[in-house]
């Protein structure tokens, strides 16, 4: 199986490859590019109008403060107010459009990422903790869109603000402009080092942040275990260690990038000081007027002030670009288990299901199944027993292609399951696990997961066959009662019977029962076992059972040990072997000597 780790462990010393995948983002931008372009274009006058105040100060200074002319141009303050008002409206329009576009792209990205996540096989989720998945499939989209578009608007407006202000500088004094522009370039030079300095740190920060999410998820899911074993302090200690490591990484980012803003302050102050010194000389010798100088200084300060804080904004833009790269990396990933070209539809199971010389491993060179050969006639029941870790669950997971075999084949009616379409294959299989996942919502919602268009009659029949109808009748809201997150409002037996009802309404010809009663008490097990008996009628059934009393009537019992079939036969045949593996398991369970 292909290793699809979302986040590389920094201790492996393996470098992250930040490929140039920006072209993948175009389909997400394309539907909104007109609005996006308009938002950017609006930022041009927003920035350019910054120069109006600085430019207006020259005639004001020369006419009023120097010449003492009370007949100053009255249009100057009116123009300043008018241009500032226009700038305010344009700024609002740019903010509205950029937010609209950013949110649309963000949601489209999340849809694409969620759809991609749903395409992956169970091995993908085995290899990646929940925190890493949430971080990469949800949070990265927010980081990419919000950070990039907000800062893009800021950069565009500041860029054209800088262009217009530089024009004012040159208009007032080309000599002083040379000093100002040289200092500006020196102040911006450190920005070229940001990406190289932070990309590895950002990768590590993402890993630590995803660990926090994973820890929250584990503490939520394992709250009863935490309470029963008094693990609150241990969980807090582990959480605190994650935060400490994240703090260290945050401070490393500050050490590598935090110097840029104060350095820009120093460089800018040198530029302002040089301009004041040389400007005083130019005023004295008559090269420029006082109005030129005041207008120049005002434009210079308006130019330099945002530049001093641009380092932080540039960091955020780089983080957004890195998030885009991570998103495009995910969008380029392909699941290992997909339909073959021209995959055929599985209509029915007419003859048999076969495992032919099947080998399987989760990790390279660590075999889990070894040369499994098994043929099950359609309509029969096969029970898989043996010690824990023997490969029982792995065998049944190969049938719906949760995983694919490494060697050999699994066939239905002589056709490899890899030749069937995944949808048609899984439509023909119903699974009841030991710990079934129920979704928040109602009993009806969860049953309809088995068959979305099931009629009320079909639902009621499934409830009756699952022995859940009495509970539904007693409840005030009946089938529309809310069962809570993961079915928390139901007992263990009720959750199992609801899962069986879901499988019953699906009416699949193949049923897999993966230790469906092992977690129940004797009373609950008896009721659930009756529901299971109804589910097994006229179907091909795979039963994984720990309690051997539940599988004595199976057509075939397969005993697995360390990934190999060691015995196979009916209950009577296997019990007839005095030192057989099944006989030993049975005697040990029922304490027979």
Secondary structure, DSSP 4 states (H G I P E B T S, - for coil): -----SS--GGGTPPP-----GGGGHHHHHTTHHHHHHHHHHHHHHHHTTHHHHHHHHHHIIIIIIT--SS--THHHHHHHHHHHHHHHHHHHHHHHHHHHHHHHHHHHHHHHHHHHHHS-HHHHHHS-HHHHHIIIIIHHHHHHHHHHHHHHHHHHHHHHHHHHHHHHHHH-HHHHHHHHHHHHHHHHGGGGHHHHHHHHHHHHHHHHHHHHHHHHHHHHTHHHHHHTT-HHHHHHHHHHHHHHHHHHHHHHHHHHTHHHHHHHHHHHHHHHHHHHHHHHHHHTTSS-HHHHHHHHHHHHHHHHHHHTHHHHHHHHHHHHHHHHHHHHHHH---SS-PPTTPBP-----SEEEEEEEEEEEETTEEEEEEEEEEEETT-EEEEEESTTSSHHHHHHHHTTSS--SEEEEEETTEEGGGB-HHHHHHTEEEE-SS----SSBHHHHHHTT-TT--HHHHHHHHHHTT-HHHHHHSTTGGG-B--GGGTTS-HHHHHHHHHHHHHHHT-SEEEEESTTTTS-HHHHHHHHHHHHHHHTTSEEEEE-SSGGGSTT-SEEEEEETTEEEEEE-HHHHHT-TT-HHHHHHHHHHT--
